[in-house]
Amino acid sequence: MRDVVIALMPALVVSTVVFGLDVLRVTALSVVSCVVIEYLIQKFMVRGATTVGNWSAVVTGVLLAFNLPASIPWWIVVMGAFVAIAVAKMTFGGLGKNPFNPALVGRVFLLIAYPVQMTTWPLPVNGSFDVLSGEVAAAALLCGFVYLLWRRVITWHIPVTVLATMAVFAGVVAMCSVSFDALPQAADGTCSAGYKLGYLFGTAWRAGIFHVLAGGAMLGAIFMATDYVTSPITK
């Protein structure tokens, strides 16, 4: 779990540079809330040994924060942390027994309960406008992926399969929606089969890359789909 936190740090740095100190505010609040809520539940309800030292609550807090806009109100962050830890994790018996990824459960709850706040993305502080959909740190997330592979925390199979499948289906959908009417025509009004084929593959390639690099795909594939508890444990 500590290695996962380390692997997420490059993305945290890039996000802070892009969106400012609000990123650190949301992340710190999310992490503290997750840790405190888990500790209180174990201390006063479960009345067993506390397990916040295993860093799993910290991981949940960071991943939840990475699914939230940097401008989101503080109380929504706390509510998401409560749902992630109290409902999605501790209700089922704690780490190792939860059927769903806690951070994703928290995100889904907040998206349903507060759709406006969850889809209102702040403008980057550096003035660029190509990151309003959310994900901004694909290269940093890939650095984290390499680190986790090097530390043998995860294997390549799940992330590569998720991203490759997404790219293939996005490419197929893009090719099915292509219209050849706007393509350059020959003198006789036709368009060569080779040119059409190249255009189709180019369209598929661009669509696949776009969907892999946008919308939080890498964050989900690398850091959530590989969750030990909720991912396959056999080949």
C-alpha positions as CSV (number, residue, x, y, z in Angstrom):
1,M,0.0,0.0,0.0
2,R,2.9,2.4,0.7
3,D,4.3,1.6,-2.7
4,V,0.9,2.6,-4.3
5,V,1.0,5.9,-2.5
6,I,4.6,6.5,-3.7
7,A,3.5,5.6,-7.3
8,L,0.7,8.2,-7.1
9,M,3.0,11.0,-6.1
10,P,4.1,12.1,-9.6
11,A,0.5,12.5,-10.6
12,L,-0.1,14.5,-7.4
13,V,2.7,16.8,-8.3
14,V,1.5,17.4,-11.8
15,S,-2.0,18.0,-10.7
16,T,-0.8,20.5,-8.1
17,V,1.1,22.4,-10.8
18,V,-1.9,22.4,-13.1
19,F,-4.7,23.2,-10.7
20,G,-2.9,24.8,-7.8
21,L,-2.8,24.3,-4.0
22,D,-6.5,23.2,-3.9
23,V,-5.3,19.8,-5.1
24,L,-3.3,19.4,-1.9
25,R,-6.2,20.6,0.2
26,V,-8.6,18.1,-1.3
27,T,-6.1,15.3,-1.1
28,A,-5.1,16.0,2.5
29,L,-8.7,16.3,3.6
30,S,-9.6,13.0,1.8
31,V,-6.7,11.1,3.3
32,V,-7.2,12.4,6.8
33,S,-11.0,11.8,6.7
34,C,-10.5,8.2,5.5
35,V,-7.9,7.4,8.2
36,V,-9.9,9.0,11.0
37,I,-13.2,7.4,10.0
38,E,-11.6,3.9,9.8
39,Y,-9.9,4.4,13.1
40,L,-13.1,5.6,14.8
41,I,-15.1,2.6,13.5
42,Q,-12.5,0.1,14.6
43,K,-12.0,1.8,18.0
44,F,-15.6,2.3,19.0
45,M,-17.7,0.0,16.9
46,V,-15.7,-3.1,15.9
47,R,-13.6,-2.7,19.1
48,G,-10.7,-4.6,17.5
49,A,-7.1,-3.8,16.7
50,T,-6.7,-0.7,14.5
51,T,-5.4,-1.3,11.0
52,V,-4.9,2.2,9.8
53,G,-1.1,1.5,9.9
54,N,-1.4,-0.7,6.8
55,W,-1.8,2.4,4.6
56,S,-5.0,1.1,2.9
57,A,-7.1,4.0,4.1
58,V,-4.4,6.4,2.8
59,V,-4.6,4.8,-0.6
60,T,-8.4,5.1,-0.6
61,G,-8.1,8.7,0.4
62,V,-5.6,9.6,-2.4
63,L,-7.6,7.7,-5.1
64,L,-10.8,9.3,-4.0
65,A,-9.2,12.7,-4.1
66,F,-7.9,12.0,-7.6
67,N,-11.5,11.4,-8.7
68,L,-12.7,14.8,-7.4
69,P,-12.5,18.3,-8.9
70,A,-10.0,20.5,-7.1
71,S,-12.7,23.0,-6.4
72,I,-15.1,20.7,-4.7
73,P,-16.5,21.8,-1.2
74,W,-14.8,20.3,1.8
75,W,-17.9,18.6,3.2
76,I,-18.5,16.7,0.0
77,V,-14.9,15.3,0.3
78,V,-15.7,14.2,3.9
79,M,-18.9,12.6,2.8
80,G,-17.2,10.7,0.0
81,A,-14.6,9.4,2.5
82,F,-17.3,8.3,4.9
83,V,-19.1,6.3,2.2
84,A,-15.8,4.8,0.9
85,I,-14.6,3.6,4.3
86,A,-17.7,3.1,6.4
87,V,-20.0,1.7,3.7
88,A,-17.8,0.2,1.1
89,K,-15.1,-1.2,3.3
90,M,-15.9,-1.6,7.0
91,T,-19.5,-2.7,6.5
92,F,-18.1,-5.9,4.8
93,G,-15.4,-6.5,7.4
94,G,-12.5,-4.3,6.4
95,L,-9.6,-4.8,4.2
96,G,-9.7,-8.0,2.2
97,K,-13.4,-8.5,2.4
98,N,-14.9,-5.6,0.5
99,P,-16.5,-6.6,-2.8
100,F,-15.9,-3.2,-4.5
101,N,-13.1,-0.7,-4.6
102,P,-13.9,1.7,-1.8
103,A,-12.7,4.8,-3.6
104,L,-14.8,4.0,-6.6
105,V,-17.9,3.4,-4.4
106,G,-17.3,6.8,-2.8
107,R,-16.9,8.4,-6.3
108,V,-20.1,6.8,-7.6
109,F,-22.1,7.9,-4.6
110,L,-20.9,11.5,-4.9
111,L,-21.5,11.5,-8.7
112,I,-25.1,10.5,-8.1
113,A,-25.7,12.7,-5.1
114,Y,-23.9,15.8,-6.3
115,P,-23.6,15.6,-10.1
116,V,-23.1,19.4,-10.6
117,Q,-20.3,19.7,-8.1
118,M,-18.7,16.5,-9.4
119,T,-18.7,17.6,-13.0
120,T,-17.7,21.2,-12.5
121,W,-14.0,21.2,-13.4
122,P,-11.8,24.2,-12.4
123,L,-9.7,26.0,-15.0
124,P,-6.0,25.2,-14.8
125,V,-3.9,27.8,-13.1
126,N,-1.4,27.8,-15.9
127,G,-3.9,28.9,-18.5
128,S,-4.1,25.8,-20.6
129,F,-7.6,24.6,-21.6
130,D,-7.1,21.1,-22.8
131,V,-7.7,19.4,-19.5
132,L,-11.2,20.4,-18.5
133,S,-12.4,16.8,-18.6
134,G,-10.3,15.8,-15.6
135,E,-7.3,13.7,-16.2
136,V,-4.1,15.7,-16.7
137,A,-1.2,13.5,-15.8
138,A,-1.1,10.5,-18.1
139,A,2.8,10.5,-18.3
140,A,3.0,10.8,-14.5
141,L,0.5,7.9,-14.0
142,L,2.7,5.8,-16.4
143,C,5.7,6.6,-14.2
144,G,3.7,5.2,-11.3
145,F,2.9,2.1,-13.4
146,V,6.5,1.5,-14.1
147,Y,7.4,1.9,-10.4
148,L,4.7,-0.6,-9.4
149,L,5.9,-3.1,-12.0
150,W,9.5,-2.6,-10.8
151,R,8.5,-3.2,-7.2
152,R,6.4,-6.2,-8.3
153,V,3.3,-4.8,-6.6
154,I,1.2,-5.5,-9.7
155,T,1.7,-7.2,-13.0
156,W,1.1,-5.7,-16.5
157,H,-1.8,-7.9,-17.4
158,I,-4.8,-6.1,-16.0
159,P,-3.8,-2.5,-16.9
160,V,-2.7,-3.4,-20.4
161,T,-5.8,-5.5,-21.0
162,V,-8.2,-2.7,-19.8
163,L,-6.5,0.0,-21.9
164,A,-6.1,-2.2,-25.0
165,T,-9.7,-3.3,-24.9
166,M,-10.8,0.3,-24.5
167,A,-8.7,1.4,-27.4
168,V,-9.9,-1.4,-29.7
169,F,-13.6,-0.8,-29.0
170,A,-13.2,3.0,-29.3
171,G,-11.5,2.5,-32.6
172,V,-14.2,0.2,-33.9
173,V,-16.9,2.6,-33.0
174,A,-15.0,5.5,-34.6
175,M,-14.5,3.5,-37.8
176,C,-18.2,2.6,-37.9
177,S,-19.1,6.3,-37.8
178,V,-16.8,7.4,-40.6
179,S,-18.2,9.1,-43.7
180,F,-16.1,9.1,-46.9
181,D,-18.1,11.9,-48.4
182,A,-15.6,14.6,-47.3
183,L,-12.5,12.7,-48.4
184,P,-10.5,13.9,-51.4
185,Q,-12.0,12.4,-54.6
186,A,-10.2,11.4,-57.8
187,A,-11.1,13.0,-61.2
188,D,-13.8,10.4,-61.8
189,G,-15.4,11.1,-58.4
190,T,-14.1,8.0,-56.6
191,C,-11.8,7.5,-53.7
192,S,-9.3,4.7,-53.7
193,A,-9.7,1.7,-51.5
194,G,-6.2,2.1,-50.1
195,Y,-6.9,5.7,-49.1
196,K,-10.2,4.7,-47.4
197,L,-8.5,1.9,-45.5
198,G,-5.7,4.2,-44.4
199,Y,-8.2,6.8,-43.3
200,L,-10.2,4.1,-41.3
201,F,-7.1,2.9,-39.5
202,G,-6.0,6.5,-38.8
203,T,-9.4,7.3,-37.4
204,A,-9.3,4.2,-35.2
205,W,-5.8,5.0,-33.9
206,R,-6.7,8.6,-33.0
207,A,-9.9,7.5,-31.2
208,G,-8.2,4.7,-29.3
209,I,-5.4,7.0,-28.1
210,F,-7.9,9.8,-27.1
211,H,-9.9,7.5,-24.9
212,V,-6.9,5.9,-23.3
213,L,-5.5,9.3,-22.4
214,A,-8.7,11.0,-21.3
215,G,-11.4,10.5,-18.7
216,G,-9.4,8.9,-15.9
217,A,-8.8,5.7,-17.9
218,M,-5.2,5.2,-16.8
219,L,-6.0,6.0,-13.2
220,G,-8.6,3.3,-13.2
221,A,-6.7,0.7,-15.1
222,I,-3.4,1.1,-13.2
223,F,-4.5,1.9,-9.7
224,M,-8.1,0.6,-9.3
225,A,-8.5,-2.4,-11.5
226,T,-5.4,-3.9,-10.0
227,D,-6.8,-3.7,-6.4
228,Y,-5.8,-7.0,-4.8
229,V,-9.2,-7.5,-3.1
230,T,-11.4,-6.8,-6.1
231,S,-9.3,-8.2,-9.0
232,P,-8.9,-11.8,-10.2
233,I,-6.4,-13.8,-8.1
234,T,-5.7,-16.6,-10.6
235,K,-4.8,-16.6,-14.3
